[in-house]
Amino acid sequence: MFQALYRKYRPQTFNDIVGQNHIVSVLKNAIDKNQISHAYLFYGSRGTGKTSIAKIFANEVNKNEVYQKENVDIIEIDAASNNGVDEVRDIKEAIKFLPTEGKYKVYIVDEVHMLTTAAFNALLKTLEEPPAHVIFILATTEIHKIPATILSRCQRFEFKNLSQDQLIDRLKYIAKEENLVIEEAAIEKIATLAKGGLRDAISILDQVSNYSEQITLGHILEVTSSISEDDILEFYKGLLQGDVTKSLLKYNEFVAQAKDTKLLLNDLINVTRDIVVYKNLKDTKHTAYNVDKISSEIESVNFDYFYKIIEYLSQTEQFIRFSTEYMSYMQICIVKICSKEEGINKVPVVNNVENTVSNARTVELENRIKLLEDKLFQLRNSLDNLAKSNINDNDFNITQETNETVGISTNWDSTPKEEIKEVIIKDKAKIIDLISDSNQSFTNYATNVFNKIINDSLNTNNPEVVAMGELFKSCKLIASSKEGGLLLFNEVDNMVKMTPNSKYKQYLETLFARYIGVEYRIYVLQEHQYKLLLQEIEDIEDAVEEKLLTEEISEESRLEQLFKDIIIEN
């Protein structure tokens, strides 16, 4: 019977483990010294060896000579499908019985983060004080979902992603054992696609081994829907040139070829990283992509613009993670990157119309361009300066919010009503920035997340969490940006509960961070305060506009005036 390669080459002893030397050494020494803990927590990315090392450790503590030996004392549990209180109660009943063959009964609980809150609570006491003959090994890819009460009862081991060289060496070994003919470039591409996970790398190799007797880089690209380095660099070149039409058509070509947009985004982020390295070192020795092929385009772009590109790509990656409209988000991202003109170091060119403009006149005009650009920059900054003129955070002594971990079963704090005014004043500048940068699409997405949080809170038996959900129902999220979200309240009593040191606010921010993957700050206002703030922003904009209209304009020649208009329009 055929056996998948990742199963066939699963490690059978500690010596077979690839990487994770820091973990293997600790576990081997614990066995040698007979200092075995009652509970371990293995966490890290998928395919890094968590389950394999757990099985090897379970066999070693029981002195099993053969790894594959069926052992009733080693119990594997999939928490994804056995995540309720009843399953935990079954475990509590079963651990009372002594091991049948070995010294220990070892429970390996995979994907432990999938357990319900009630199941975690039921496991607490057992995990803290199990019988002397019981060892728990918990494994997860999402440690942030594990309650702090569980974490504190375990020895924690972080499994790191394997390096590119480690993956390549292991793939070469397997290819040799399986008599596979494969190009060096193909192995390197598999290692890149695996992102540090050995199981993923072996699975790709297994998949492509049935495609052809001689495996090439082209075969890897076809099977995995990846894009070649030359195509990626050509696409990136179009983005740097600001050619929207070319870039959109190229992306549509990728889609027609069934290329994976998520892989494309990952490739673009990696190329951008390599470009930043290249601009610093002027050498491709430390880059995965041969970015010197687009060196002329790279030199014409500022460092800051590449950081902006990474921001656009990362935002798009977050959006398509929870949406099927990946093409729309990607097309918008392409337009954003191509149209960001301030990142380009453009060289002013003055056409010599009918050869009537002398060299001296050309120099004069170039100097005029510089003056006009400086003036335009000052005018653009005037709005920000006016907005900040009446706001000084140093005038207020407000205690910063703590980084205390928020738990569900905690006592919620409240803040006296008289502190509300000062809190709002302190956050005014941040709220103004949030409103100005608010994006409708992201606001809609954040609103959906907020509604889900409310629904989940109301579908629990914990009265404190239900009370929290009812509180959130009394407000609405009306603006969202990279700065966070703004909630509007009708009643000041409910708003008091969402001040900076409030557990409600901290808990809500924690839930948002879990859903969207980035830090998310919550700000609160009453509806009438929001209207007053909008009026204040409008007054500031009117003041700036009036200042611009009253700006004195000197007499200029017809050519100079025309040239100034062109600069301002661009």
JOPEVEN-V336707 format. One record per pair of residues at least 4 apart in sequence whose ideal C-beta (glycine too) atoms are under 6 Angstrom apart, sorted by sequence separation. I is the first residue (numbers start at 1). J is the second residue. If there is no record, write none. Layout:
i=I j=J
i=I j=J
//
This chain:
i=3 j=7
i=5 j=9
i=12 j=16
i=20 j=24
i=29 j=33
i=44 j=48
i=49 j=53
i=53 j=57
i=79 j=83
i=115 j=119
i=123 j=127
i=126 j=130
i=130 j=134
i=146 j=150
i=162 j=166
i=182 j=186
i=215 j=219
i=220 j=224
i=227 j=231
i=243 j=247
i=277 j=281
i=287 j=291
i=294 j=298
i=301 j=305
i=319 j=323
i=335 j=339
i=357 j=361
i=415 j=419
i=419 j=423
i=427 j=431
i=498 j=502
i=503 j=507
i=525 j=529
i=556 j=560
i=3 j=8
i=11 j=16
i=30 j=35
i=59 j=64
i=64 j=69
i=77 j=82
i=82 j=87
i=115 j=120
i=146 j=151
i=162 j=167
i=175 j=180
i=182 j=187
i=221 j=226
i=227 j=232
i=238 j=243
i=254 j=259
i=352 j=357
i=460 j=465
i=480 j=485
i=489 j=494
i=497 j=502
i=525 j=530
i=556 j=561
i=11 j=17
i=30 j=36
i=99 j=105
i=194 j=200
i=284 j=290
i=320 j=326
i=489 j=495
i=498 j=504
i=513 j=519
i=17 j=24
i=175 j=182
i=194 j=201
i=208 j=215
i=212 j=219
i=221 j=228
i=479 j=486
i=497 j=504
i=498 j=505
i=513 j=520
i=42 j=50
i=59 j=67
i=211 j=219
i=238 j=246
i=239 j=247
i=284 j=292
i=457 j=465
i=477 j=485
i=478 j=486
i=512 j=520
i=127 j=136
i=238 j=247
i=277 j=286
i=278 j=287
i=320 j=329
i=14 j=24
i=277 j=287
i=319 j=329
i=477 j=487
i=478 j=488
i=190 j=201
i=208 j=219
i=457 j=468
i=458 j=469
i=509 j=520
i=208 j=220
i=211 j=223
i=350 j=362
i=457 j=469
i=475 j=487
i=476 j=488
i=274 j=287
i=278 j=291
i=316 j=329
i=475 j=488
i=509 j=522
i=14 j=28
i=190 j=204
i=274 j=288
i=475 j=489
i=508 j=522
i=190 j=205
i=208 j=223
i=235 j=250
i=274 j=289
i=350 j=365
i=454 j=469
i=58 j=74
i=171 j=187
i=207 j=223
i=275 j=291
i=274 j=291
i=316 j=333
i=505 j=522
i=271 j=289
i=454 j=472
i=168 j=187
i=454 j=473
i=474 j=494
i=312 j=333
i=348 j=369
i=168 j=191
i=275 j=298
i=471 j=494
i=167 j=191
i=312 j=336
i=36 j=61
i=124 j=149
i=128 j=153
i=312 j=337
i=73 j=99
i=112 j=138
i=127 j=153
i=396 j=422
i=498 j=524
i=73 j=100
i=113 j=140
i=120 j=147
i=164 j=191
i=167 j=194
i=450 j=477
i=72 j=100
i=73 j=101
i=105 j=133
i=112 j=140
i=189 j=217
i=309 j=337
i=398 j=426
i=20 j=49
i=31 j=60
i=73 j=102
i=104 j=133
i=105 j=134
i=106 j=135
i=107 j=136
i=108 j=137
i=109 j=138
i=110 j=139
i=113 j=142
i=180 j=209
i=186 j=215
i=495 j=524
i=27 j=57
i=79 j=109
i=120 j=150
i=171 j=201
i=186 j=216
i=276 j=306
i=396 j=426
i=447 j=477
i=80 j=111
i=83 j=114
i=88 j=119
i=104 j=135
i=186 j=217
i=189 j=220
i=193 j=224
i=275 j=306
i=17 j=49
i=73 j=105
i=74 j=106
i=75 j=107
i=76 j=108
i=77 j=109
i=78 j=110
i=79 j=111
i=83 j=115
i=113 j=145
i=185 j=217
i=227 j=259
i=79 j=112
i=83 j=116
i=85 j=118
i=113 j=146
i=181 j=214
i=182 j=215
i=183 j=216
i=225 j=258
i=80 j=114
i=85 j=119
i=88 j=122
i=92 j=126
i=99 j=133
i=162 j=196
i=167 j=201
i=171 j=205
i=183 j=217
i=186 j=220
i=225 j=259
i=272 j=306
i=446 j=480
i=79 j=114
i=84 j=119
i=88 j=123
i=98 j=133
i=161 j=196
i=225 j=260
i=232 j=267
i=236 j=271
i=79 j=115
i=83 j=119
i=95 j=131
i=162 j=198
i=468 j=504
i=484 j=520
i=85 j=122
i=226 j=263
i=272 j=309
i=391 j=428
i=443 j=480
i=484 j=521
i=485 j=522
i=486 j=523
i=487 j=524
i=488 j=525
i=489 j=526
i=272 j=310
i=305 j=343
i=391 j=429
i=442 j=480
i=484 j=522
i=95 j=134
i=446 j=485
i=488 j=527
i=62 j=102
i=11 j=52
i=62 j=103
i=302 j=343
i=438 j=479
i=10 j=52
i=14 j=56
i=62 j=104
i=301 j=343
i=439 j=481
i=488 j=530
i=61 j=104
i=438 j=481
i=269 j=313
i=435 j=479
i=437 j=481
i=268 j=313
i=300 j=345
i=434 j=481
i=58 j=106
i=265 j=313
i=434 j=483
i=433 j=483
i=265 j=317
i=434 j=486
i=54 j=108
i=12 j=67
i=237 j=294
i=240 j=297
i=408 j=465
i=453 j=511
i=51 j=110
i=229 j=289
i=233 j=293
i=237 j=297
i=233 j=294
i=240 j=301
i=261 j=326
i=449 j=515
i=261 j=330
i=423 j=499
i=417 j=496
i=415 j=496
i=54 j=137
i=414 j=497
i=415 j=499
i=248 j=334
i=247 j=334
i=39 j=127
i=51 j=139
i=50 j=139
i=413 j=502
i=413 j=503
i=244 j=335
i=247 j=338
i=412 j=503
i=38 j=130
i=412 j=504
i=431 j=523
i=410 j=503
i=244 j=338
i=46 j=141
i=242 j=338
i=427 j=523
i=39 j=136
i=40 j=137
i=41 j=138
i=42 j=139
i=43 j=140
i=239 j=337
i=239 j=338
i=401 j=500
i=43 j=143
i=401 j=501
i=406 j=506
i=406 j=507
i=406 j=510
i=50 j=159
i=48 j=159
i=41 j=154
i=39 j=153
i=40 j=154
i=44 j=158
i=39 j=154
i=40 j=155
i=41 j=156
i=42 j=157
i=44 j=159
i=45 j=161
i=37 j=155
i=23 j=157
i=20 j=159
i=19 j=162
i=19 j=166
i=18 j=166
i=47 j=197
i=46 j=197
i=47 j=198
i=18 j=170
i=45 j=197
i=47 j=199
i=47 j=200
i=387 j=540
i=386 j=540
i=386 j=544
i=383 j=544
i=382 j=544
i=9 j=174
i=18 j=198
i=372 j=564
i=6 j=199
i=372 j=567
i=6 j=202
i=5 j=202
i=6 j=203
i=5 j=206
i=4 j=206
i=148 j=405
//
